[in-house]
Amino acid sequence: MLGYPRIGPNRELKRALEDYWSGRCDEAHLREVARELRADTWRALRDAGLDSVPSGTFSFYDHVLDTAVTFGAVPERHAALGLGPLDTYFAMARGADSAAPLEMTKWFDTNYHYLVPEIAPDTRFRVADRIPIEQYREAAAAGVPARPVLVGPLTFLLLAKPAAGSPDSFRPLDKLDELLDAYAELLGELHSAGAEWVQLDEPAFAADRSPAELDALRRAYHRLGGLARRPDLLVAGYFGDLGEALDVLAVTPVEAIAVDLVAGRSQVDRLPGLPGLQDKTLVAGLVDGRNVWRTDLDDALSTAATLLGLAGSVAVSTSCSLLHVPYDVEAEAGIDPRVKSWLAFAVQKVREVVVLGRALREGRDAVADDLAAARAIAADRAEADLVRDHRVQARLKSLRPQHFRRADYATRRVAQESLRLPPLPTTTIGSFPQTSEVRRARAALRRGRIDRATYRQRMRDEIEHVVRRQEELGLDVLVHGEPERNDMVQYFAEHLGGFACTDHGWVQSYGSRCVRPPILYGDVSRPEPITVEWATHAQRLTTKPVKGMLTGPVTILAWSFVRDDQPLADTAAQIALAIRDEVRDLEAAGIRVVQVDEPALRELLPLRAAEHRRYLEWAVNAFRLATSGVADSTQIHTHLCYSEFGDVIEAIAALDADVTSIEAARSRMEVLGDLAAVGFARGVGPGVYDIHSPRVPEVDEIASLLRAALAAVPAERLWVNPDCGLKTRGYPEVEAALENLVRAAAQVRASLA
């Protein structure tokens, strides 16, 4: 098993982090909570029967950030704050005073966010922090057979960015030899501490890599594998087929290679006769670490059996870290028992790994009851009527090309002039702070302490507060603030057929931010309108336009645990039809601006370029299906955030939204150059401040970003907005930041006049 959730079964770490950041607890308390979580996890994994338990997978915020700190890659602006080690670490993640945080983006094609390391030519790599050694010793003292886990040196450098001011020719990978010196030192210290194995994660090689990058992989693991004093090395590649990197690793002197045989099942056919594999342990990732369906144990065991004899030995593991799934399905009392029987969370997946491992060692008869139970569950799911809705299937078959297109943008733009917006119109992305009063009202409704009528009135009161405050601030296009929504995907899943929602299925997104991905088990339908009541209530309170706020089909797909029994394209189209109905109902109710958010468009992009085109075709079609049923005068917005957008720039244009708001503050507007390069000629709102940091940007800072944006986008198409929704922030900082945003927009607007 390659890794485990770390936020705590009851989000203990989340609460301790937020208490620490708010001053409600001290560092000693935070560290004690962390120590107890680590110890409980290690003991549970040992007692479950694992032969090797990962250590070093715990993090206070992010494992890539941990790697940067371990090897001394701390930007000068954070080091110069003069803070202690932990607060410097949090400053890198969240910002502090005038020191902006590191950029944040998605971990490959998952919904987990990592902090992007900044590497400069003069970055001096060294073992600057010995937490991996300390945590190994903690586990060893508890009697746990620990295997320290580190982000591999190649993946670390390939995910990093050149620090500001670096020469154009500089690449972080140029620092590989110096970083390998630091890895060698750390491996030597782990060996001296007693570590028998160390796991180095190299998921970057599930993506396309150049010959030079593959050569760097070869050099790195010949170097580390050739060290005189080191633990045995397990190099783990996951999230897909390792391609040529598997051939490279097989002939290096490492002792084991972990391969993902769920997302990268095609690798099975390439393993026979692979040079060098006979001298290694092959760790077969047969239990899906990213989805929640029970493993077909017969199929997994058959695959494992075909691997015997291809390598020196074969071990069974998860396909990747279990960071991406919730803790324990047995904690869920509210899911339909039949659907629940089909599910496996982290606790159950560890058991599946143990069962498969035992079957390999002792034969099928040793686990006959487990195999029979898994076989019955798989058959029940395949035959269940609640998975299929024939009306939805018939509607999909009736779709025609006209369902995917609107009039051209020029025609729509003229029709939308009736909105009477000023140049550089100001707006927000959608959500406003979820106050403790709002959360208490939702909890009270869930526990039956208030009735639905009382709850609805409290939400209407909060919406009125949000609308009035936006009017006072001077924003041009308003939102209702989304107080009724627990999460931008879960809220819709609760109102759509084909979904199940959990009570305790929390998964870490970044830092203390957790989400509960819904479980999409069947055909998707919309029994009744979902958002119309809230949007129309807000619109009645103001003469300014109010945006209807919806989550797009690709994002609902990406941020759910999705059924694996039909193509993703079909599932996306089903969701798109449900959103299409909602968009049309909003328009019919008088809402003239509708935003359909697709922050996950880039996230689902396959790691291999050969698979991009097919994905982008169905993803773009799903968005267009959702948004093409309205009049030209209805303005369609979309929003994208916290991804590397270069690979999907043409797809962003193909969405054909009237206005696209996009994360840009941390990257200093770099995405606008990419948009200009593809001739993007619609409205665009590059985020002018980073809402994931608590710092309030100054007027001049925002104005400077707007002027930079005007170099790429003409004023008549430029919008002014934050990077993302404001749900996780507090009202004082939000109001201060939005006040500065409006003032900056007015300042730049006046300079245009």
KAFENNOR-V451254 format. One record per helix or strand of 3 or more residues. SS is the DSSP state (a for helix, b for strand). FROM is the first residue (numbers start at 1). LEN is the number of residues. If there is no record, write none. Layout:
SS:FROM:LEN
SS:FROM:LEN
//
This chain:
a:12:11
a:27:21
b:53:3
a:63:8
a:76:4
a:85:10
b:104:3
b:113:3
a:131:11
b:146:6
a:153:7
a:172:22
b:197:5
a:203:4
a:211:15
b:232:5
a:244:7
b:256:5
a:265:7
a:277:3
b:281:7
a:297:11
b:313:6
a:322:3
a:329:3
a:337:4
a:346:17
a:364:20
a:385:3
a:390:8
a:401:4
a:409:11
a:436:11
a:452:22
a:490:4
b:496:5
b:507:4
b:513:3
b:519:8
a:532:9
b:546:6
a:553:6
a:568:21
b:593:5
a:609:19
b:635:6
a:646:9
b:659:4
a:670:8
b:683:5
a:699:12
a:715:3
a:731:22
//
